[in-house]
Structures are given as structure tokens and as C-alpha cells.
């Protein structure tokens, strides 16, 4: 059974930093695009950042220059370093794994974590 286990959320003041982590199983990590999405109260879930197994990361315009996504292939973990946080970054952050184009597997094409709350407030 594949699980995405998130950690690192919390309460931070505007301008502060947090780092989110998402660990998953070795079975899917090498051939899945890993990503972070967020959902603010009353809003739809939106993409924050994604990173393929090889190649460049992709960021939402609202977080470019402030957030950095990275993946540790040795430990099957993806991180989201969030700097210069703003109140509008508040929301539940979800880890996502999506099968890369061109691959097939017996696993599901997509997985979601349970979400971790990030609150930016003074």
C-alpha cells in the first residue's frame, strides 16, 4: 500500500519560513512526478510546485522566488522550502504523486497525502 506521509506544517509569522516534507515508498518515487498543492478556506485546491524525477521544477506564479521544491531520491522524500511567507499562503498543503507520462505500473496513477496545515499570521 502506497502512502504519502507529510510533516512540517504549523503557525508562522509573516516573513517567516517553514519546510514541508513528504515521504513515500520506494516503489513509486522513481517514476512519479512529486508535487505540493494547497487549499485555502473557501477556495479550490491549487498547484504550488511540482518536480519530475528528472528535469526542472514548476511553480505557481504566486510562489516563484519564495518557495523551492526538491526531492531526495535516496530517501524517497520531497520537500517544500517556503520562505518569505505571506498570510495568503495559509491553507492545507497536500503532497501529490502522479505517474509520469510514458510509464505504466500496477500502482494507481495518482496519490495524495492527508494534508498539513500551514498558517501564516501575526
FENSUL-V797799 format. One record per backbone hydrogen bond with DSSP energy under -0.5 kcal/mol. NH is the residue of the N-H (numbers start at 1). CO is the residue of the C=O. If there is no record, write none. Layout:
nh=(NH	NH)
co=(CO	CO)
This chain:
nh=(5	5	6	7	10	12	15	16	18	20	21	22	23	24	28	29	30	31	32	33	34	35	36	37	38	39	43	46	48	49	50	51	58	60	63	64	64	66	67	68	70	72	73	75	76	77	78	79	80	81	82	82	83	83	84	85	89	90	91	92	93	93	94	96	97	98	99	100	103	111	113	114	116	118	119	121	121)
co=(3	23	4	21	117	119	85	13	82	80	7	78	5	76	25	25	26	28	29	98	51	96	49	94	46	92	40	38	36	36	58	34	50	48	60	60	61	63	63	81	79	77	71	72	72	72	22	70	20	68	18	80	66	81	15	16	86	87	118	39	91	116	37	35	111	33	109	31	100	97	95	4	93	91	10	12	119)
